[in-house]
Amino acid sequence: MKNEIADLRCTIAGLIGENDRLKEGNEMLIGELAAIRDMLPDEYGFEEGTVEYAIGYPEGVKDLVRQTIERMQARIEFEQLMYEMSDKNVCDLMELLMKCLPVLDERNPAFNDLSKELREEIASFSV
């Protein structure tokens, strides 16, 4: 009986130690995920408690990573679309300016220098 009690005490002490070790591991993991979350730009931010939820449920970590990747991909697609639209607008404006320059030259000789500078700028955009 004495030996059984001693064995139970050792087992309980081992379980308490294991529990403490797991708590420390979870706290480290929460800290690491929080640090990663803090490194992300604001538009990838998550609601308060998301990281803690992810720790509690292993699938939550996968979901958190998947969400982050989806948000980053959406942001990249949006920025690419905006770049393409602005590039088209610049080309349209340059074309319009090219059409206006001859009229500018004819209307007022004082604009010749400005017209010349604009033509040089337009030429620098040509590929």
Backbone as a printed PyTorch tensor [residue, N CA C, xyz], in Angstrom:
tensor([[[  0.8210,  -1.1880,   0.0000],
         [  0.0000,   0.0000,   0.0000],
         [  0.8670,   1.2550,   0.0000]],

        [[  1.9270,   1.2290,   0.8090],
         [  2.8350,   2.3730,   0.8690],
         [  3.4850,   2.6270,  -0.4950]],

        [[  3.8760,   1.5710,  -1.1320],
         [  4.5140,   1.6910,  -2.4500],
         [  3.5280,   2.2310,  -3.4940]],

        [[  2.2770,   1.7850,  -3.4220],
         [  1.2630,   2.2470,  -4.3620],
         [  1.0120,   3.7500,  -4.1990]],

        [[  0.9590,   4.2010,  -2.9500],
         [  0.7570,   5.6290,  -2.6810],
         [  1.9470,   6.4310,  -3.2040]],

        [[  3.1460,   5.9190,  -2.9790],
         [  4.3520,   6.5950,  -3.4710],
         [  4.3360,   6.6560,  -5.0000]],

        [[  3.9380,   5.5530,  -5.6300],
         [  3.8540,   5.5250,  -7.0930],
         [  2.8180,   6.5330,  -7.6080]],

        [[  1.6630,   6.6000,  -6.9130],
         [  0.6300,   7.5520,  -7.3090],
         [  1.1170,   8.9960,  -7.1640]],

        [[  1.8410,   9.2600,  -6.0610],
         [  2.3890,  10.6040,  -5.8700],
         [  3.3740,  10.9500,  -6.9810]],

        [[  4.2120,  10.0110,  -7.3390],
         [  5.1760,  10.2490,  -8.4350],
         [  4.4440,  10.4890,  -9.7580]],

        [[  3.4100,   9.6970, -10.0100],
         [  2.6350,   9.8480, -11.2410],
         [  1.9600,  11.2160, -11.2790]],

        [[  1.3550,  11.6220, -10.1470],
         [  0.6950,  12.9310, -10.0740],
         [  1.7050,  14.0520, -10.2620]],

        [[  2.8710,  13.9300,  -9.6320],
         [  3.9150,  14.9540,  -9.8010],
         [  4.3520,  15.0310, -11.2570]],

        [[  4.4680,  13.8670, -11.9040],
         [  4.8360,  13.8480, -13.3280],
         [  3.7750,  14.5010, -14.1910]],

        [[  2.4980,  14.2300, -13.8820],
         [  1.4030,  14.8340, -14.6400],
         [  1.3540,  16.3490, -14.4380]],

        [[  1.5940,  16.7900, -13.2090],
         [  1.6170,  18.2340, -12.9320],
         [  2.7560,  18.8870, -13.7110]],

        [[  3.9210,  18.2480, -13.7110],
         [  5.0570,  18.7770, -14.4730],
         [  4.7690,  18.8290, -15.9650]],

        [[  4.1440,  17.7660, -16.4910],
         [  3.7800,  17.7240, -17.9130],
         [  2.7600,  18.8090, -18.2430]],

        [[  1.7830,  19.0100, -17.3720],
         [  0.7790,  20.0520, -17.5550],
         [  1.4310,  21.4370, -17.6010]],

        [[  2.3580,  21.6890, -16.6870],
         [  3.0620,  22.9770, -16.6750],
         [  3.8770,  23.1760, -17.9470]],

        [[  4.5280,  22.0930, -18.4000],
         [  5.3210,  22.1660, -19.6270],
         [  4.4180,  22.4800, -20.8260]],

        [[  3.2520,  21.8410, -20.8880],
         [  2.3120,  22.0980, -21.9840],
         [  1.7760,  23.5260, -21.9290]],

        [[  1.5070,  24.0330, -20.7290],
         [  1.0490,  25.4150, -20.5900],
         [  2.1080,  26.3780, -21.1110]],

        [[  3.3650,  26.1380, -20.7460],
         [  4.4510,  27.0050, -21.2210],
         [  4.5790,  26.9260, -22.7370]],

        [[  4.4350,  25.7100, -23.2840],
         [  4.5000,  25.5430, -24.7390],
         [  3.3910,  26.2970, -25.4340]],

        [[  2.1720,  26.2240, -24.8790],
         [  1.0470,  26.9600, -25.4630],
         [  1.2790,  28.4610, -25.3860]],

        [[  1.7860,  28.9320, -24.2520],
         [  2.0630,  30.3650, -24.1100],
         [  3.1080,  30.8160, -25.1140]],

        [[  4.1350,  29.9770, -25.3390],
         [  5.1580,  30.3200, -26.3370],
         [  4.5380,  30.3690, -27.7240]],

        [[  3.6930,  29.3820, -28.0370],
         [  3.0590,  29.3270, -29.3520],
         [  2.1360,  30.5200, -29.5560]],

        [[  1.3760,  30.8710, -28.5240],
         [  0.5140,  32.0480, -28.6110],
         [  1.3670,  33.2910, -28.8590]],

        [[  2.4780,  33.3980, -28.1320],
         [  3.3730,  34.5450, -28.3150],
         [  3.9560,  34.6020, -29.7110]],

        [[  4.3410,  33.4430, -30.2530],
         [  4.9190,  33.4070, -31.6000],
         [  3.8770,  33.7670, -32.6490]],

        [[  2.6720,  33.2130, -32.5250],
         [  1.6200,  33.5550, -33.4820],
         [  1.2230,  35.0280, -33.3680]],

        [[  1.2020,  35.5380, -32.1460],
         [  0.8850,  36.9560, -31.9640],
         [  1.9640,  37.8260, -32.6080]],

        [[  3.2280,  37.3990, -32.4810],
         [  4.3210,  38.1570, -33.1060],
         [  4.1760,  38.1390, -34.6230]],

        [[  3.8030,  37.0000, -35.1750],
         [  3.5820,  36.9050, -36.6280],
         [  2.4150,  37.7970, -37.0260]],

        [[  1.3330,  37.7470, -36.2490],
         [  0.1640,  38.5910, -36.5340],
         [  0.5530,  40.0660, -36.5140]],

        [[  1.3890,  40.4480, -35.5490],
         [  1.8020,  41.8430, -35.4340],
         [  2.6890,  42.2890, -36.5890]],

        [[  3.3730,  41.3380, -37.2390],
         [  4.2390,  41.6860, -38.3700],
         [  3.4370,  41.9290, -39.6430]],

        [[  2.2320,  41.3920, -39.6970],
         [  1.4180,  41.5410, -40.8980],
         [  0.9090,  42.9730, -41.0140]],

        [[  0.7810,  43.4660, -42.2280],
         [  0.1810,  44.7930, -42.3990],
         [ -1.2370,  44.8020, -41.8300]],

        [[ -1.7300,  45.9760, -41.5150],
         [ -3.0390,  46.1080, -40.8770],
         [ -4.1590,  45.4360, -41.6670]],

        [[ -4.0760,  45.4700, -42.9880],
         [ -5.1710,  44.8900, -43.7660],
         [ -5.2420,  43.3700, -43.6340]],

        [[ -4.1920,  42.7350, -43.0640],
         [ -4.2380,  41.2960, -42.8150],
         [ -4.5310,  41.0050, -41.3540]],

        [[ -4.8630,  42.0270, -40.5970],
         [ -5.0680,  41.8730, -39.1600],
         [ -6.2480,  40.9660, -38.8420]],

        [[ -6.2400,  40.4590, -37.6500],
         [ -7.2930,  39.5620, -37.2170],
         [ -7.9440,  40.0940, -35.9540]],

        [[ -9.1600,  39.6460, -35.7230],
         [ -9.8820,  40.0580, -34.5350],
         [ -9.1540,  39.5640, -33.2910]],

        [[ -9.4020,  40.2470, -32.1900],
         [ -8.8270,  39.8560, -30.9070],
         [ -9.3040,  38.4410, -30.5680]],

        [[ -8.4140,  37.6000, -30.1400],
         [ -8.7680,  36.2390, -29.7410],
         [ -8.6150,  35.2130, -30.8460]],

        [[ -8.3580,  35.6470, -32.0710],
         [ -8.2270,  34.7010, -33.1760],
         [ -7.0440,  33.7770, -32.9610]],

        [[ -5.9340,  34.3430, -32.5400],
         [ -4.7270,  33.5350, -32.3210],
         [ -4.9750,  32.5340, -31.1980]],

        [[ -5.6060,  32.9790, -30.1240],
         [ -5.8730,  32.0920, -29.0050],
         [ -6.8000,  30.9550, -29.4340]],

        [[ -7.7820,  31.2750, -30.2570],
         [ -8.6820,  30.2510, -30.7820],
         [ -7.8870,  29.2440, -31.6170]],

        [[ -6.9860,  29.7520, -32.4410],
         [ -6.1840,  28.8750, -33.2950],
         [ -5.3490,  27.9180, -32.4570]],

        [[ -4.8630,  28.3840, -31.3120],
         [ -4.0730,  27.5250, -30.4400],
         [ -4.9410,  26.4110, -29.8710]],

        [[ -6.1670,  26.7500, -29.5070],
         [ -7.0570,  25.7710, -28.9020],
         [ -7.5160,  24.6930, -29.8620]],

        [[ -7.5380,  25.0010, -31.1240],
         [ -8.0080,  24.0540, -32.1320],
         [ -6.9720,  23.9670, -33.2430]],

        [[ -6.3050,  22.8110, -33.3640],
         [ -5.2460,  22.6820, -34.3910],
         [ -5.7080,  23.0800, -35.7860]],

        [[ -6.9650,  22.7910, -36.1160],
         [ -7.4830,  23.2080, -37.4280],
         [ -7.5110,  24.7290, -37.5230]],

        [[ -7.6110,  25.3990, -36.3730],
         [ -7.6320,  26.8530, -36.3430],
         [ -6.3500,  27.4600, -36.8830]],

        [[ -5.2120,  26.8000, -36.6340],
         [ -3.9350,  27.3040, -37.1510],
         [ -3.9380,  27.2270, -38.6730]],

        [[ -4.4200,  26.0930, -39.2070],
         [ -4.5090,  25.9610, -40.6640],
         [ -5.4230,  27.0310, -41.2450]],

        [[ -6.5580,  27.2470, -40.5770],
         [ -7.5050,  28.2610, -41.0510],
         [ -6.8820,  29.6520, -41.0110]],

        [[ -6.1410,  29.9280, -39.9420],
         [ -5.4840,  31.2260, -39.7940],
         [ -4.4760,  31.4510, -40.9200]],

        [[ -3.6860,  30.4340, -41.2170],
         [ -2.6970,  30.5350, -42.2990],
         [ -3.4100,  30.6720, -43.6430]],

        [[ -4.4400,  29.8620, -43.8560],
         [ -5.1950,  29.9210, -45.1180],
         [ -5.8180,  31.3050, -45.3060]],

        [[ -6.4190,  31.8340, -44.2350],
         [ -7.0140,  33.1760, -44.3080],
         [ -5.9730,  34.2230, -44.6610]],

        [[ -4.8260,  34.1290, -44.0240],
         [ -3.7590,  35.1050, -44.2800],
         [ -3.3160,  35.0410, -45.7320]],

        [[ -3.1120,  33.8440, -46.2350],
         [ -2.6840,  33.6780, -47.6340],
         [ -3.7600,  34.2110, -48.5820]],

        [[ -5.0280,  33.9090, -48.3040],
         [ -6.1160,  34.4030, -49.1550],
         [ -6.1720,  35.9250, -49.1500]],

        [[ -5.9830,  36.5270, -47.9910],
         [ -5.9940,  37.9880, -47.9080],
         [ -4.8180,  38.5860, -48.6750]],

        [[ -3.6620,  37.9530, -48.5740],
         [ -2.4880,  38.4540, -49.3020],
         [ -2.7000,  38.3230, -50.8080]],

        [[ -3.2470,  37.1860, -51.2480],
         [ -3.4950,  37.0000, -52.6810],
         [ -4.5130,  38.0070, -53.2000]],

        [[ -5.5610,  38.2460, -52.4240],
         [ -6.5790,  39.2230, -52.8330],
         [ -5.9580,  40.6090, -52.9330]],

        [[ -5.0920,  40.9380, -51.9930],
         [ -4.4410,  42.2530, -52.0120],
         [ -3.5400,  42.3840, -53.2360]],

        [[ -2.7940,  41.3280, -53.5500],
         [ -1.9110,  41.3510, -54.7220],
         [ -2.7350,  41.5280, -55.9980]],

        [[ -3.8470,  40.7840, -56.1130],
         [ -4.7060,  40.8960, -57.2930],
         [ -5.2800,  42.3050, -57.4170]],

        [[ -5.7020,  42.8810, -56.2900],
         [ -6.2460,  44.2360, -56.2990],
         [ -5.1860,  45.2380, -56.7460]],

        [[ -3.9850,  45.1340, -56.1870],
         [ -2.9180,  46.0660, -56.5510],
         [ -2.5120,  45.9050, -58.0040]],

        [[ -2.5190,  44.6710, -58.5090],
         [ -2.1910,  44.4490, -59.9180],
         [ -3.2580,  45.0820, -60.8080]],

        [[ -4.5260,  44.9270, -60.4470],
         [ -5.6160,  45.5430, -61.2040],
         [ -5.4750,  47.0610, -61.2060]],

        [[ -5.1950,  47.6450, -60.0540],
         [ -5.0300,  49.0990, -59.9590],
         [ -3.8400,  49.5650, -60.8090]],

        [[ -2.7580,  48.8090, -60.7980],
         [ -1.5880,  49.1630, -61.6050],
         [ -1.9460,  49.1380, -63.0860]],

        [[ -2.6420,  48.0880, -63.5150],
         [ -3.0130,  47.9830, -64.9260],
         [ -3.9400,  49.1270, -65.3340]],

        [[ -4.8810,  49.4690, -64.4620],
         [ -5.7970,  50.5640, -64.7700],
         [ -5.0470,  51.8960, -64.8510]],

        [[ -4.1280,  52.1310, -63.9200],
         [ -3.3950,  53.3960, -63.9470],
         [ -2.4720,  53.4490, -65.1590]],

        [[ -1.9000,  52.3140, -65.5200],
         [ -1.0370,  52.2670, -66.7000],
         [ -1.8410,  52.6130, -67.9540]],

        [[ -3.0490,  52.0730, -68.0660],
         [ -3.9060,  52.3810, -69.2090],
         [ -4.2790,  53.8660, -69.2060]],

        [[ -4.5980,  54.3950, -68.0310],
         [ -4.9570,  55.8200, -67.9460],
         [ -3.7930,  56.7150, -68.3550]],

        [[ -2.5910,  56.3570, -67.9640],
         [ -1.4110,  57.1490, -68.3540],
         [ -1.2590,  57.1130, -69.8670]],

        [[ -1.4120,  55.9380, -70.4570],
         [ -1.3030,  55.8320, -71.9220],
         [ -2.3840,  56.6630, -72.6140]],

        [[ -3.6050,  56.6030, -72.0990],
         [ -4.6980,  57.3930, -72.6860],
         [ -4.4030,  58.8920, -72.5790]],

        [[ -3.9090,  59.3150, -71.4290],
         [ -3.5780,  60.7330, -71.2530],
         [ -2.4490,  61.1670, -72.1800]],

        [[ -1.4590,  60.3170, -72.3380],
         [ -0.3450,  60.6490, -73.2350],
         [ -0.8420,  60.7770, -74.6790]],

        [[ -1.7270,  59.8830, -75.0670],
         [ -2.2910,  59.9330, -76.4240],
         [ -3.0890,  61.2200, -76.6260]],

        [[ -3.8880,  61.5750, -75.6450],
         [ -4.6700,  62.8050, -75.7170],
         [ -3.7560,  64.0290, -75.7870]],

        [[ -2.7130,  64.0140, -75.0140],
         [ -1.7570,  65.1180, -75.0180],
         [ -1.0890,  65.2430, -76.3860]],

        [[ -0.7530,  64.1200, -76.9810],
         [ -0.1330,  64.1460, -78.3140],
         [ -1.0840,  64.7760, -79.3420]],

        [[ -2.3740,  64.5250, -79.1960],
         [ -3.3550,  65.1060, -80.1150],
         [ -3.5000,  66.6080, -79.8810]],

        [[ -3.3020,  67.0370, -78.6410],
         [ -3.4780,  68.4540, -78.3010],
         [ -2.2530,  69.3100, -78.6540]],

        [[ -1.0930,  68.7280, -78.6930],
         [  0.1320,  69.5090, -78.9080],
         [  0.1410,  70.2920, -80.2220]],

        [[ -0.2560,  69.7170, -81.3520],
         [ -0.2550,  70.5110, -82.5820],
         [ -1.1610,  71.7460, -82.4850]],

        [[ -2.2980,  71.6000, -81.8550],
         [ -3.2170,  72.7290, -81.6910],
         [ -2.5640,  73.7730, -80.7870]],

        [[ -1.8940,  73.3280, -79.7770],
         [ -1.2120,  74.2350, -78.8500],
         [ -0.1370,  75.0320, -79.5960]],

        [[  0.6130,  74.3650, -80.4640],
         [  1.6590,  75.0380, -81.2470],
         [  1.0710,  76.1010, -82.1740]],

        [[ -0.0530,  75.7740, -82.8110],
         [ -0.6630,  76.6950, -83.7590],
         [ -1.2940,  77.9060, -83.0750]],

        [[ -1.9000,  77.7110, -81.9450],
         [ -2.6710,  78.7670, -81.2890],
         [ -1.8120,  79.8860, -80.7290]],

        [[ -0.7260,  79.5060, -80.1060],
         [  0.0540,  80.5330, -79.4290],
         [  1.5420,  80.1760, -79.5160]],

        [[  2.3140,  80.9750, -80.2270],
         [  3.7500,  80.6820, -80.3580],
         [  4.4700,  80.6830, -79.0090]],

        [[  3.9060,  81.3400, -78.0160],
         [  4.5480,  81.3650, -76.6990],
         [  4.5530,  79.9670, -76.0680]],

        [[  3.6820,  79.0860, -76.5380],
         [  3.6170,  77.7380, -75.9920],
         [  4.6130,  76.7860, -76.6520]],

        [[  5.3850,  77.2610, -77.6110],
         [  6.3150,  76.3830, -78.3180],
         [  7.3150,  75.7160, -77.3790]],

        [[  7.8450,  76.4880, -76.4350],
         [  8.8100,  75.9030, -75.4900],
         [  8.1400,  74.8350, -74.6260]],

        [[  6.9390,  75.1430, -74.1550],
         [  6.1950,  74.1690, -73.3490],
         [  5.8870,  72.9340, -74.1840]],

        [[  5.4610,  73.1500, -75.3990],
         [  5.1460,  72.0480, -76.3000],
         [  6.3740,  71.1750, -76.5320]],

        [[  7.5170,  71.8260, -76.7160],
         [  8.7690,  71.0910, -76.9410],
         [  9.1180,  70.2310, -75.7190]],

        [[  8.9820,  70.8110, -74.5200],
         [  9.2690,  70.0570, -73.2980],
         [  8.3150,  68.8720, -73.1380]],

        [[  7.0490,  69.1150, -73.4620],
         [  6.0720,  68.0310, -73.3540],
         [  6.3950,  66.9070, -74.3400]],

        [[  6.7820,  67.2690, -75.5370],
         [  7.1540,  66.2550, -76.5340],
         [  8.3520,  65.4250, -76.0610]],

        [[  9.3010,  66.0830, -75.4230],
         [ 10.4700,  65.3630, -74.9040],
         [ 10.0540,  64.3900, -73.7920]],

        [[  9.1560,  64.8480, -72.9400],
         [  8.6600,  63.9890, -71.8680],
         [  7.9110,  62.7850, -72.4430]],

        [[  7.0830,  63.0480, -73.4400],
         [  6.3330,  61.9670, -74.0690],
         [  7.2810,  60.9920, -74.7240]],

        [[  8.3020,  61.4880, -75.3900],
         [  9.2910,  60.6150, -76.0220],
         [  9.9930,  59.7350, -74.9950]],

        [[ 10.2030,  60.2440, -73.7910],
         [ 10.8850,  59.4580, -72.7680],
         [  9.9960,  58.2910, -72.2840]],

        [[  8.6790,  58.3970, -72.4860],
         [  7.7830,  57.3050, -72.1020],
         [  7.6910,  56.2430, -73.1750]],

        [[  8.0240,  56.6030, -74.3960],
         [  7.9170,  55.6470, -75.5030],
         [  8.9520,  54.5370, -75.3380]],

        [[  8.5230,  53.3600, -75.7280],
         [  9.4260,  52.2100, -75.6140],
         [  9.9930,  51.8680, -76.9560]]])
